[in-house]
Every structure is written in structure tokens, then in C-alpha cells.
Amino acid sequence: MIHAQIKTVNPAARQAVVATEDGREVTLSFPANANIEVYEPASTGTMGGTLEDLKEGYWVNVEFHENAQGPCHCTSLVCES
């Protein structure tokens, strides 16, 4: 799992670009069964979410599988902000 900041989100294409702490940009593709958890202010925890809930600038922890020929496949994304 890596710590990164969301640069762009495209819900229609089911993709997002994140920047890792070491400056690398990674394009992520989200399959239908990807786990997305978003920050829930009332409980200061997380709850199930969708790509539409993600915003540029959010800090996230991301688990994904590298793909040399296209976007990486994201299996889990948890927002911290």
C-alpha cells in the first residue's frame, strides 16, 4: 500500500491519477469490485464510497497491481482527508 495524493479523478473512465510521496505519478484503473473508503467527518472515520466521492488533493492509501502496458489496477483506496 502506498501513501499518495489524488491529482485527477475521472469517474466515467473509472480512473484516477495519484502522486506518490516520492513524486511518481500513477494512473489507477478501478474495477467494479474495488474497495473505496472515504473520510466521514461526523465519525472521523471512513465509510464505503464511490469514485464520485473522491476529490483532487485528497490524501489516500492505495493498494494496486502494477501494469507495464496501461493503468495500474487499484484493489483498495482509503481516504485520509
VEXLUM-804048 format. One record per atom (N, C-alpha, C): residue in one letter; chain; x, y, z. Coordinates in steps of 0.2 Angstrom, whole numbers. Each point is the difference from the previous one (the first is absolute). Layout:
N
{type=A	mol=A	x=X	y=Y	z=Z}
...
This chain:
81
{type=M	mol=A	x=4	y=-6	z=0}
{type=M	mol=A	x=-4	y=6	z=0}
{type=M	mol=A	x=4	y=6	z=0}
{type=I	mol=A	x=-1	y=5	z=-4}
{type=I	mol=A	x=4	y=6	z=0}
{type=I	mol=A	x=-5	y=6	z=2}
{type=H	mol=A	x=4	y=5	z=3}
{type=H	mol=A	x=-3	y=7	z=2}
{type=H	mol=A	x=0	y=4	z=-6}
{type=A	mol=A	x=-5	y=4	z=-3}
{type=A	mol=A	x=0	y=4	z=-5}
{type=A	mol=A	x=-5	y=5	z=0}
{type=Q	mol=A	x=0	y=5	z=-5}
{type=Q	mol=A	x=-5	y=5	z=0}
{type=Q	mol=A	x=-3	y=0	z=-7}
{type=I	mol=A	x=-7	y=1	z=0}
{type=I	mol=A	x=-4	y=-1	z=-6}
{type=I	mol=A	x=2	y=7	z=-4}
{type=K	mol=A	x=2	y=-1	z=-6}
{type=K	mol=A	x=1	y=5	z=-5}
{type=K	mol=A	x=-6	y=1	z=-4}
{type=T	mol=A	x=-3	y=-5	z=-3}
{type=T	mol=A	x=-6	y=1	z=-4}
{type=T	mol=A	x=-4	y=-7	z=1}
{type=V	mol=A	x=-7	y=1	z=-1}
{type=V	mol=A	x=-5	y=-5	z=0}
{type=V	mol=A	x=-4	y=0	z=-6}
{type=N	mol=A	x=-1	y=-6	z=-3}
{type=N	mol=A	x=-5	y=0	z=-6}
{type=N	mol=A	x=-5	y=-6	z=1}
{type=P	mol=A	x=-5	y=1	z=4}
{type=P	mol=A	x=-5	y=-5	z=2}
{type=P	mol=A	x=-3	y=-4	z=-7}
{type=A	mol=A	x=-1	y=4	z=-5}
{type=A	mol=A	x=-3	y=-3	z=-6}
{type=A	mol=A	x=5	y=-6	z=-3}
{type=A	mol=A	x=7	y=2	z=0}
{type=A	mol=A	x=5	y=-5	z=-2}
{type=A	mol=A	x=2	y=-5	z=5}
{type=R	mol=A	x=-3	y=1	z=7}
{type=R	mol=A	x=2	y=-4	z=5}
{type=R	mol=A	x=8	y=0	z=1}
{type=Q	mol=A	x=3	y=6	z=0}
{type=Q	mol=A	x=7	y=1	z=1}
{type=Q	mol=A	x=1	y=7	z=4}
{type=A	mol=A	x=6	y=-1	z=3}
{type=A	mol=A	x=3	y=6	z=4}
{type=A	mol=A	x=7	y=0	z=-1}
{type=V	mol=A	x=3	y=6	z=1}
{type=V	mol=A	x=8	y=1	z=0}
{type=V	mol=A	x=1	y=2	z=7}
{type=V	mol=A	x=5	y=-3	z=3}
{type=V	mol=A	x=3	y=2	z=7}
{type=V	mol=A	x=7	y=1	z=-1}
{type=A	mol=A	x=3	y=4	z=5}
{type=A	mol=A	x=7	y=2	z=0}
{type=A	mol=A	x=2	y=-3	z=7}
{type=T	mol=A	x=5	y=-4	z=-1}
{type=T	mol=A	x=3	y=-3	z=6}
{type=T	mol=A	x=5	y=5	z=4}
{type=E	mol=A	x=1	y=-2	z=6}
{type=E	mol=A	x=5	y=4	z=4}
{type=E	mol=A	x=7	y=1	z=-3}
{type=D	mol=A	x=2	y=-4	z=-4}
{type=D	mol=A	x=6	y=1	z=-3}
{type=D	mol=A	x=0	y=3	z=-7}
{type=G	mol=A	x=-6	y=3	z=-2}
{type=G	mol=A	x=-1	y=4	z=-6}
{type=G	mol=A	x=-3	y=-4	z=-6}
{type=R	mol=A	x=0	y=-7	z=1}
{type=R	mol=A	x=-2	y=-4	z=-6}
{type=R	mol=A	x=-8	y=1	z=-1}
{type=E	mol=A	x=-2	y=1	z=-6}
{type=E	mol=A	x=-7	y=0	z=-2}
{type=E	mol=A	x=-2	y=-7	z=-2}
{type=V	mol=A	x=-6	y=-2	z=2}
{type=V	mol=A	x=-3	y=-7	z=-2}
{type=V	mol=A	x=-7	y=1	z=-2}
{type=T	mol=A	x=-1	y=-3	z=-6}
{type=T	mol=A	x=-7	y=0	z=-2}
{type=T	mol=A	x=-3	y=-7	z=2}
{type=L	mol=A	x=-6	y=1	z=4}
{type=L	mol=A	x=-3	y=-6	z=3}
{type=L	mol=A	x=-7	y=-1	z=-4}
{type=S	mol=A	x=-1	y=-6	z=-1}
{type=S	mol=A	x=-7	y=-3	z=-3}
{type=S	mol=A	x=-3	y=-3	z=5}
{type=F	mol=A	x=-7	y=1	z=1}
{type=F	mol=A	x=-4	y=-3	z=6}
{type=F	mol=A	x=-5	y=-5	z=-3}
{type=P	mol=A	x=1	y=-6	z=1}
{type=P	mol=A	x=-5	y=-5	z=-2}
{type=P	mol=A	x=-6	y=1	z=4}
{type=A	mol=A	x=-6	y=-3	z=-2}
{type=A	mol=A	x=-6	y=1	z=4}
{type=A	mol=A	x=0	y=-2	z=7}
{type=N	mol=A	x=4	y=-5	z=2}
{type=N	mol=A	x=1	y=-3	z=6}
{type=N	mol=A	x=5	y=3	z=5}
{type=A	mol=A	x=3	y=6	z=-3}
{type=A	mol=A	x=5	y=3	z=4}
{type=A	mol=A	x=-3	y=3	z=7}
{type=N	mol=A	x=4	y=0	z=5}
{type=N	mol=A	x=-2	y=2	z=7}
{type=N	mol=A	x=2	y=8	z=0}
{type=I	mol=A	x=-5	y=4	z=1}
{type=I	mol=A	x=1	y=7	z=0}
{type=I	mol=A	x=-3	y=3	z=7}
{type=E	mol=A	x=4	y=2	z=4}
{type=E	mol=A	x=-2	y=3	z=7}
{type=E	mol=A	x=2	y=7	z=0}
{type=V	mol=A	x=-5	y=4	z=2}
{type=V	mol=A	x=0	y=7	z=0}
{type=V	mol=A	x=0	y=3	z=7}
{type=Y	mol=A	x=3	y=6	z=2}
{type=Y	mol=A	x=0	y=3	z=6}
{type=Y	mol=A	x=-7	y=2	z=2}
{type=E	mol=A	x=-3	y=-2	z=6}
{type=E	mol=A	x=-6	y=2	z=3}
{type=E	mol=A	x=1	y=5	z=6}
{type=P	mol=A	x=-1	y=6	z=-1}
{type=P	mol=A	x=1	y=5	z=5}
{type=P	mol=A	x=-3	y=-1	z=7}
{type=A	mol=A	x=-7	y=-2	z=-1}
{type=A	mol=A	x=-4	y=-1	z=6}
{type=A	mol=A	x=3	y=-5	z=5}
{type=S	mol=A	x=3	y=-5	z=-3}
{type=S	mol=A	x=3	y=-6	z=5}
{type=S	mol=A	x=8	y=1	z=0}
{type=T	mol=A	x=3	y=4	z=-4}
{type=T	mol=A	x=7	y=1	z=-1}
{type=T	mol=A	x=3	y=-7	z=-2}
{type=G	mol=A	x=-4	y=-4	z=-4}
{type=G	mol=A	x=2	y=-6	z=-2}
{type=G	mol=A	x=-1	y=-1	z=-8}
{type=T	mol=A	x=-1	y=-6	z=-2}
{type=T	mol=A	x=-1	y=0	z=-8}
{type=T	mol=A	x=-7	y=-4	z=0}
{type=M	mol=A	x=-2	y=0	z=-6}
{type=M	mol=A	x=-6	y=-4	z=-2}
{type=M	mol=A	x=0	y=-1	z=-8}
{type=G	mol=A	x=-4	y=-5	z=-2}
{type=G	mol=A	x=0	y=-2	z=-7}
{type=G	mol=A	x=-1	y=6	z=-4}
{type=G	mol=A	x=3	y=0	z=-6}
{type=G	mol=A	x=-1	y=6	z=-5}
{type=G	mol=A	x=1	y=-2	z=-7}
{type=T	mol=A	x=0	y=5	z=-4}
{type=T	mol=A	x=0	y=-1	z=-7}
{type=T	mol=A	x=6	y=4	z=-3}
{type=L	mol=A	x=1	y=-1	z=-7}
{type=L	mol=A	x=5	y=5	z=-3}
{type=L	mol=A	x=-2	y=7	z=0}
{type=E	mol=A	x=-7	y=1	z=0}
{type=E	mol=A	x=-3	y=7	z=0}
{type=E	mol=A	x=2	y=3	z=7}
{type=D	mol=A	x=1	y=-3	z=5}
{type=D	mol=A	x=1	y=3	z=6}
{type=D	mol=A	x=8	y=2	z=1}
{type=L	mol=A	x=4	y=-2	z=-5}
{type=L	mol=A	x=7	y=2	z=1}
{type=L	mol=A	x=1	y=7	z=-3}
{type=K	mol=A	x=4	y=4	z=3}
{type=K	mol=A	x=2	y=6	z=-3}
{type=K	mol=A	x=7	y=2	z=0}
{type=E	mol=A	x=2	y=4	z=-5}
{type=E	mol=A	x=7	y=2	z=-1}
{type=E	mol=A	x=3	y=2	z=7}
{type=G	mol=A	x=6	y=-2	z=1}
{type=G	mol=A	x=3	y=3	z=6}
{type=G	mol=A	x=-1	y=-5	z=6}
{type=Y	mol=A	x=-5	y=-4	z=0}
{type=Y	mol=A	x=0	y=-5	z=6}
{type=Y	mol=A	x=6	y=-4	z=0}
{type=W	mol=A	x=2	y=-2	z=7}
{type=W	mol=A	x=5	y=-4	z=1}
{type=W	mol=A	x=-3	y=-7	z=1}
{type=V	mol=A	x=3	y=-5	z=-3}
{type=V	mol=A	x=-3	y=-7	z=0}
{type=V	mol=A	x=6	y=-5	z=1}
{type=N	mol=A	x=-2	y=-6	z=3}
{type=N	mol=A	x=4	y=-6	z=0}
{type=N	mol=A	x=-3	y=-5	z=-6}
{type=V	mol=A	x=4	y=-2	z=-4}
{type=V	mol=A	x=-2	y=-3	z=-6}
{type=V	mol=A	x=4	y=-7	z=0}
{type=E	mol=A	x=-4	y=-5	z=-2}
{type=E	mol=A	x=3	y=-7	z=-1}
{type=E	mol=A	x=-2	y=-1	z=-8}
{type=F	mol=A	x=5	y=-2	z=-4}
{type=F	mol=A	x=-1	y=-1	z=-7}
{type=F	mol=A	x=5	y=-5	z=-3}
{type=H	mol=A	x=-1	y=-3	z=-6}
{type=H	mol=A	x=4	y=-4	z=-3}
{type=H	mol=A	x=3	y=3	z=-6}
{type=E	mol=A	x=7	y=0	z=-1}
{type=E	mol=A	x=3	y=4	z=-5}
{type=E	mol=A	x=-2	y=-3	z=-7}
{type=N	mol=A	x=0	y=4	z=-5}
{type=N	mol=A	x=-2	y=-2	z=-7}
{type=N	mol=A	x=5	y=4	z=-5}
{type=A	mol=A	x=5	y=-4	z=-3}
{type=A	mol=A	x=5	y=4	z=-4}
{type=A	mol=A	x=-3	y=3	z=-6}
{type=Q	mol=A	x=-6	y=-3	z=-2}
{type=Q	mol=A	x=-3	y=2	z=-7}
{type=Q	mol=A	x=-6	y=4	z=1}
{type=G	mol=A	x=-2	y=3	z=6}
{type=G	mol=A	x=-6	y=5	z=1}
{type=G	mol=A	x=0	y=1	z=7}
{type=P	mol=A	x=-6	y=3	z=2}
{type=P	mol=A	x=-2	y=1	z=6}
{type=P	mol=A	x=1	y=-5	z=5}
{type=C	mol=A	x=2	y=1	z=6}
{type=C	mol=A	x=1	y=-5	z=6}
{type=C	mol=A	x=-7	y=-1	z=2}
{type=H	mol=A	x=-1	y=-6	z=2}
{type=H	mol=A	x=-7	y=-3	z=3}
{type=H	mol=A	x=0	y=1	z=7}
{type=C	mol=A	x=-5	y=5	z=2}
{type=C	mol=A	x=0	y=2	z=7}
{type=C	mol=A	x=-5	y=-5	z=4}
{type=T	mol=A	x=2	y=-3	z=5}
{type=T	mol=A	x=-4	y=-5	z=4}
{type=T	mol=A	x=-3	y=3	z=6}
{type=S	mol=A	x=3	y=5	z=3}
{type=S	mol=A	x=-2	y=4	z=6}
{type=S	mol=A	x=2	y=7	z=0}
{type=L	mol=A	x=-4	y=4	z=2}
{type=L	mol=A	x=2	y=7	z=1}
{type=L	mol=A	x=-4	y=3	z=6}
{type=V	mol=A	x=4	y=2	z=5}
{type=V	mol=A	x=-3	y=3	z=6}
{type=V	mol=A	x=2	y=7	z=1}
{type=C	mol=A	x=-5	y=5	z=0}
{type=C	mol=A	x=2	y=7	z=1}
{type=C	mol=A	x=2	y=2	z=7}
{type=E	mol=A	x=4	y=4	z=1}
{type=E	mol=A	x=2	y=3	z=6}
{type=E	mol=A	x=-2	y=7	z=1}
{type=S	mol=A	x=-2	y=3	z=-5}
{type=S	mol=A	x=-3	y=7	z=0}
{type=S	mol=A	x=-6	y=1	z=-4}
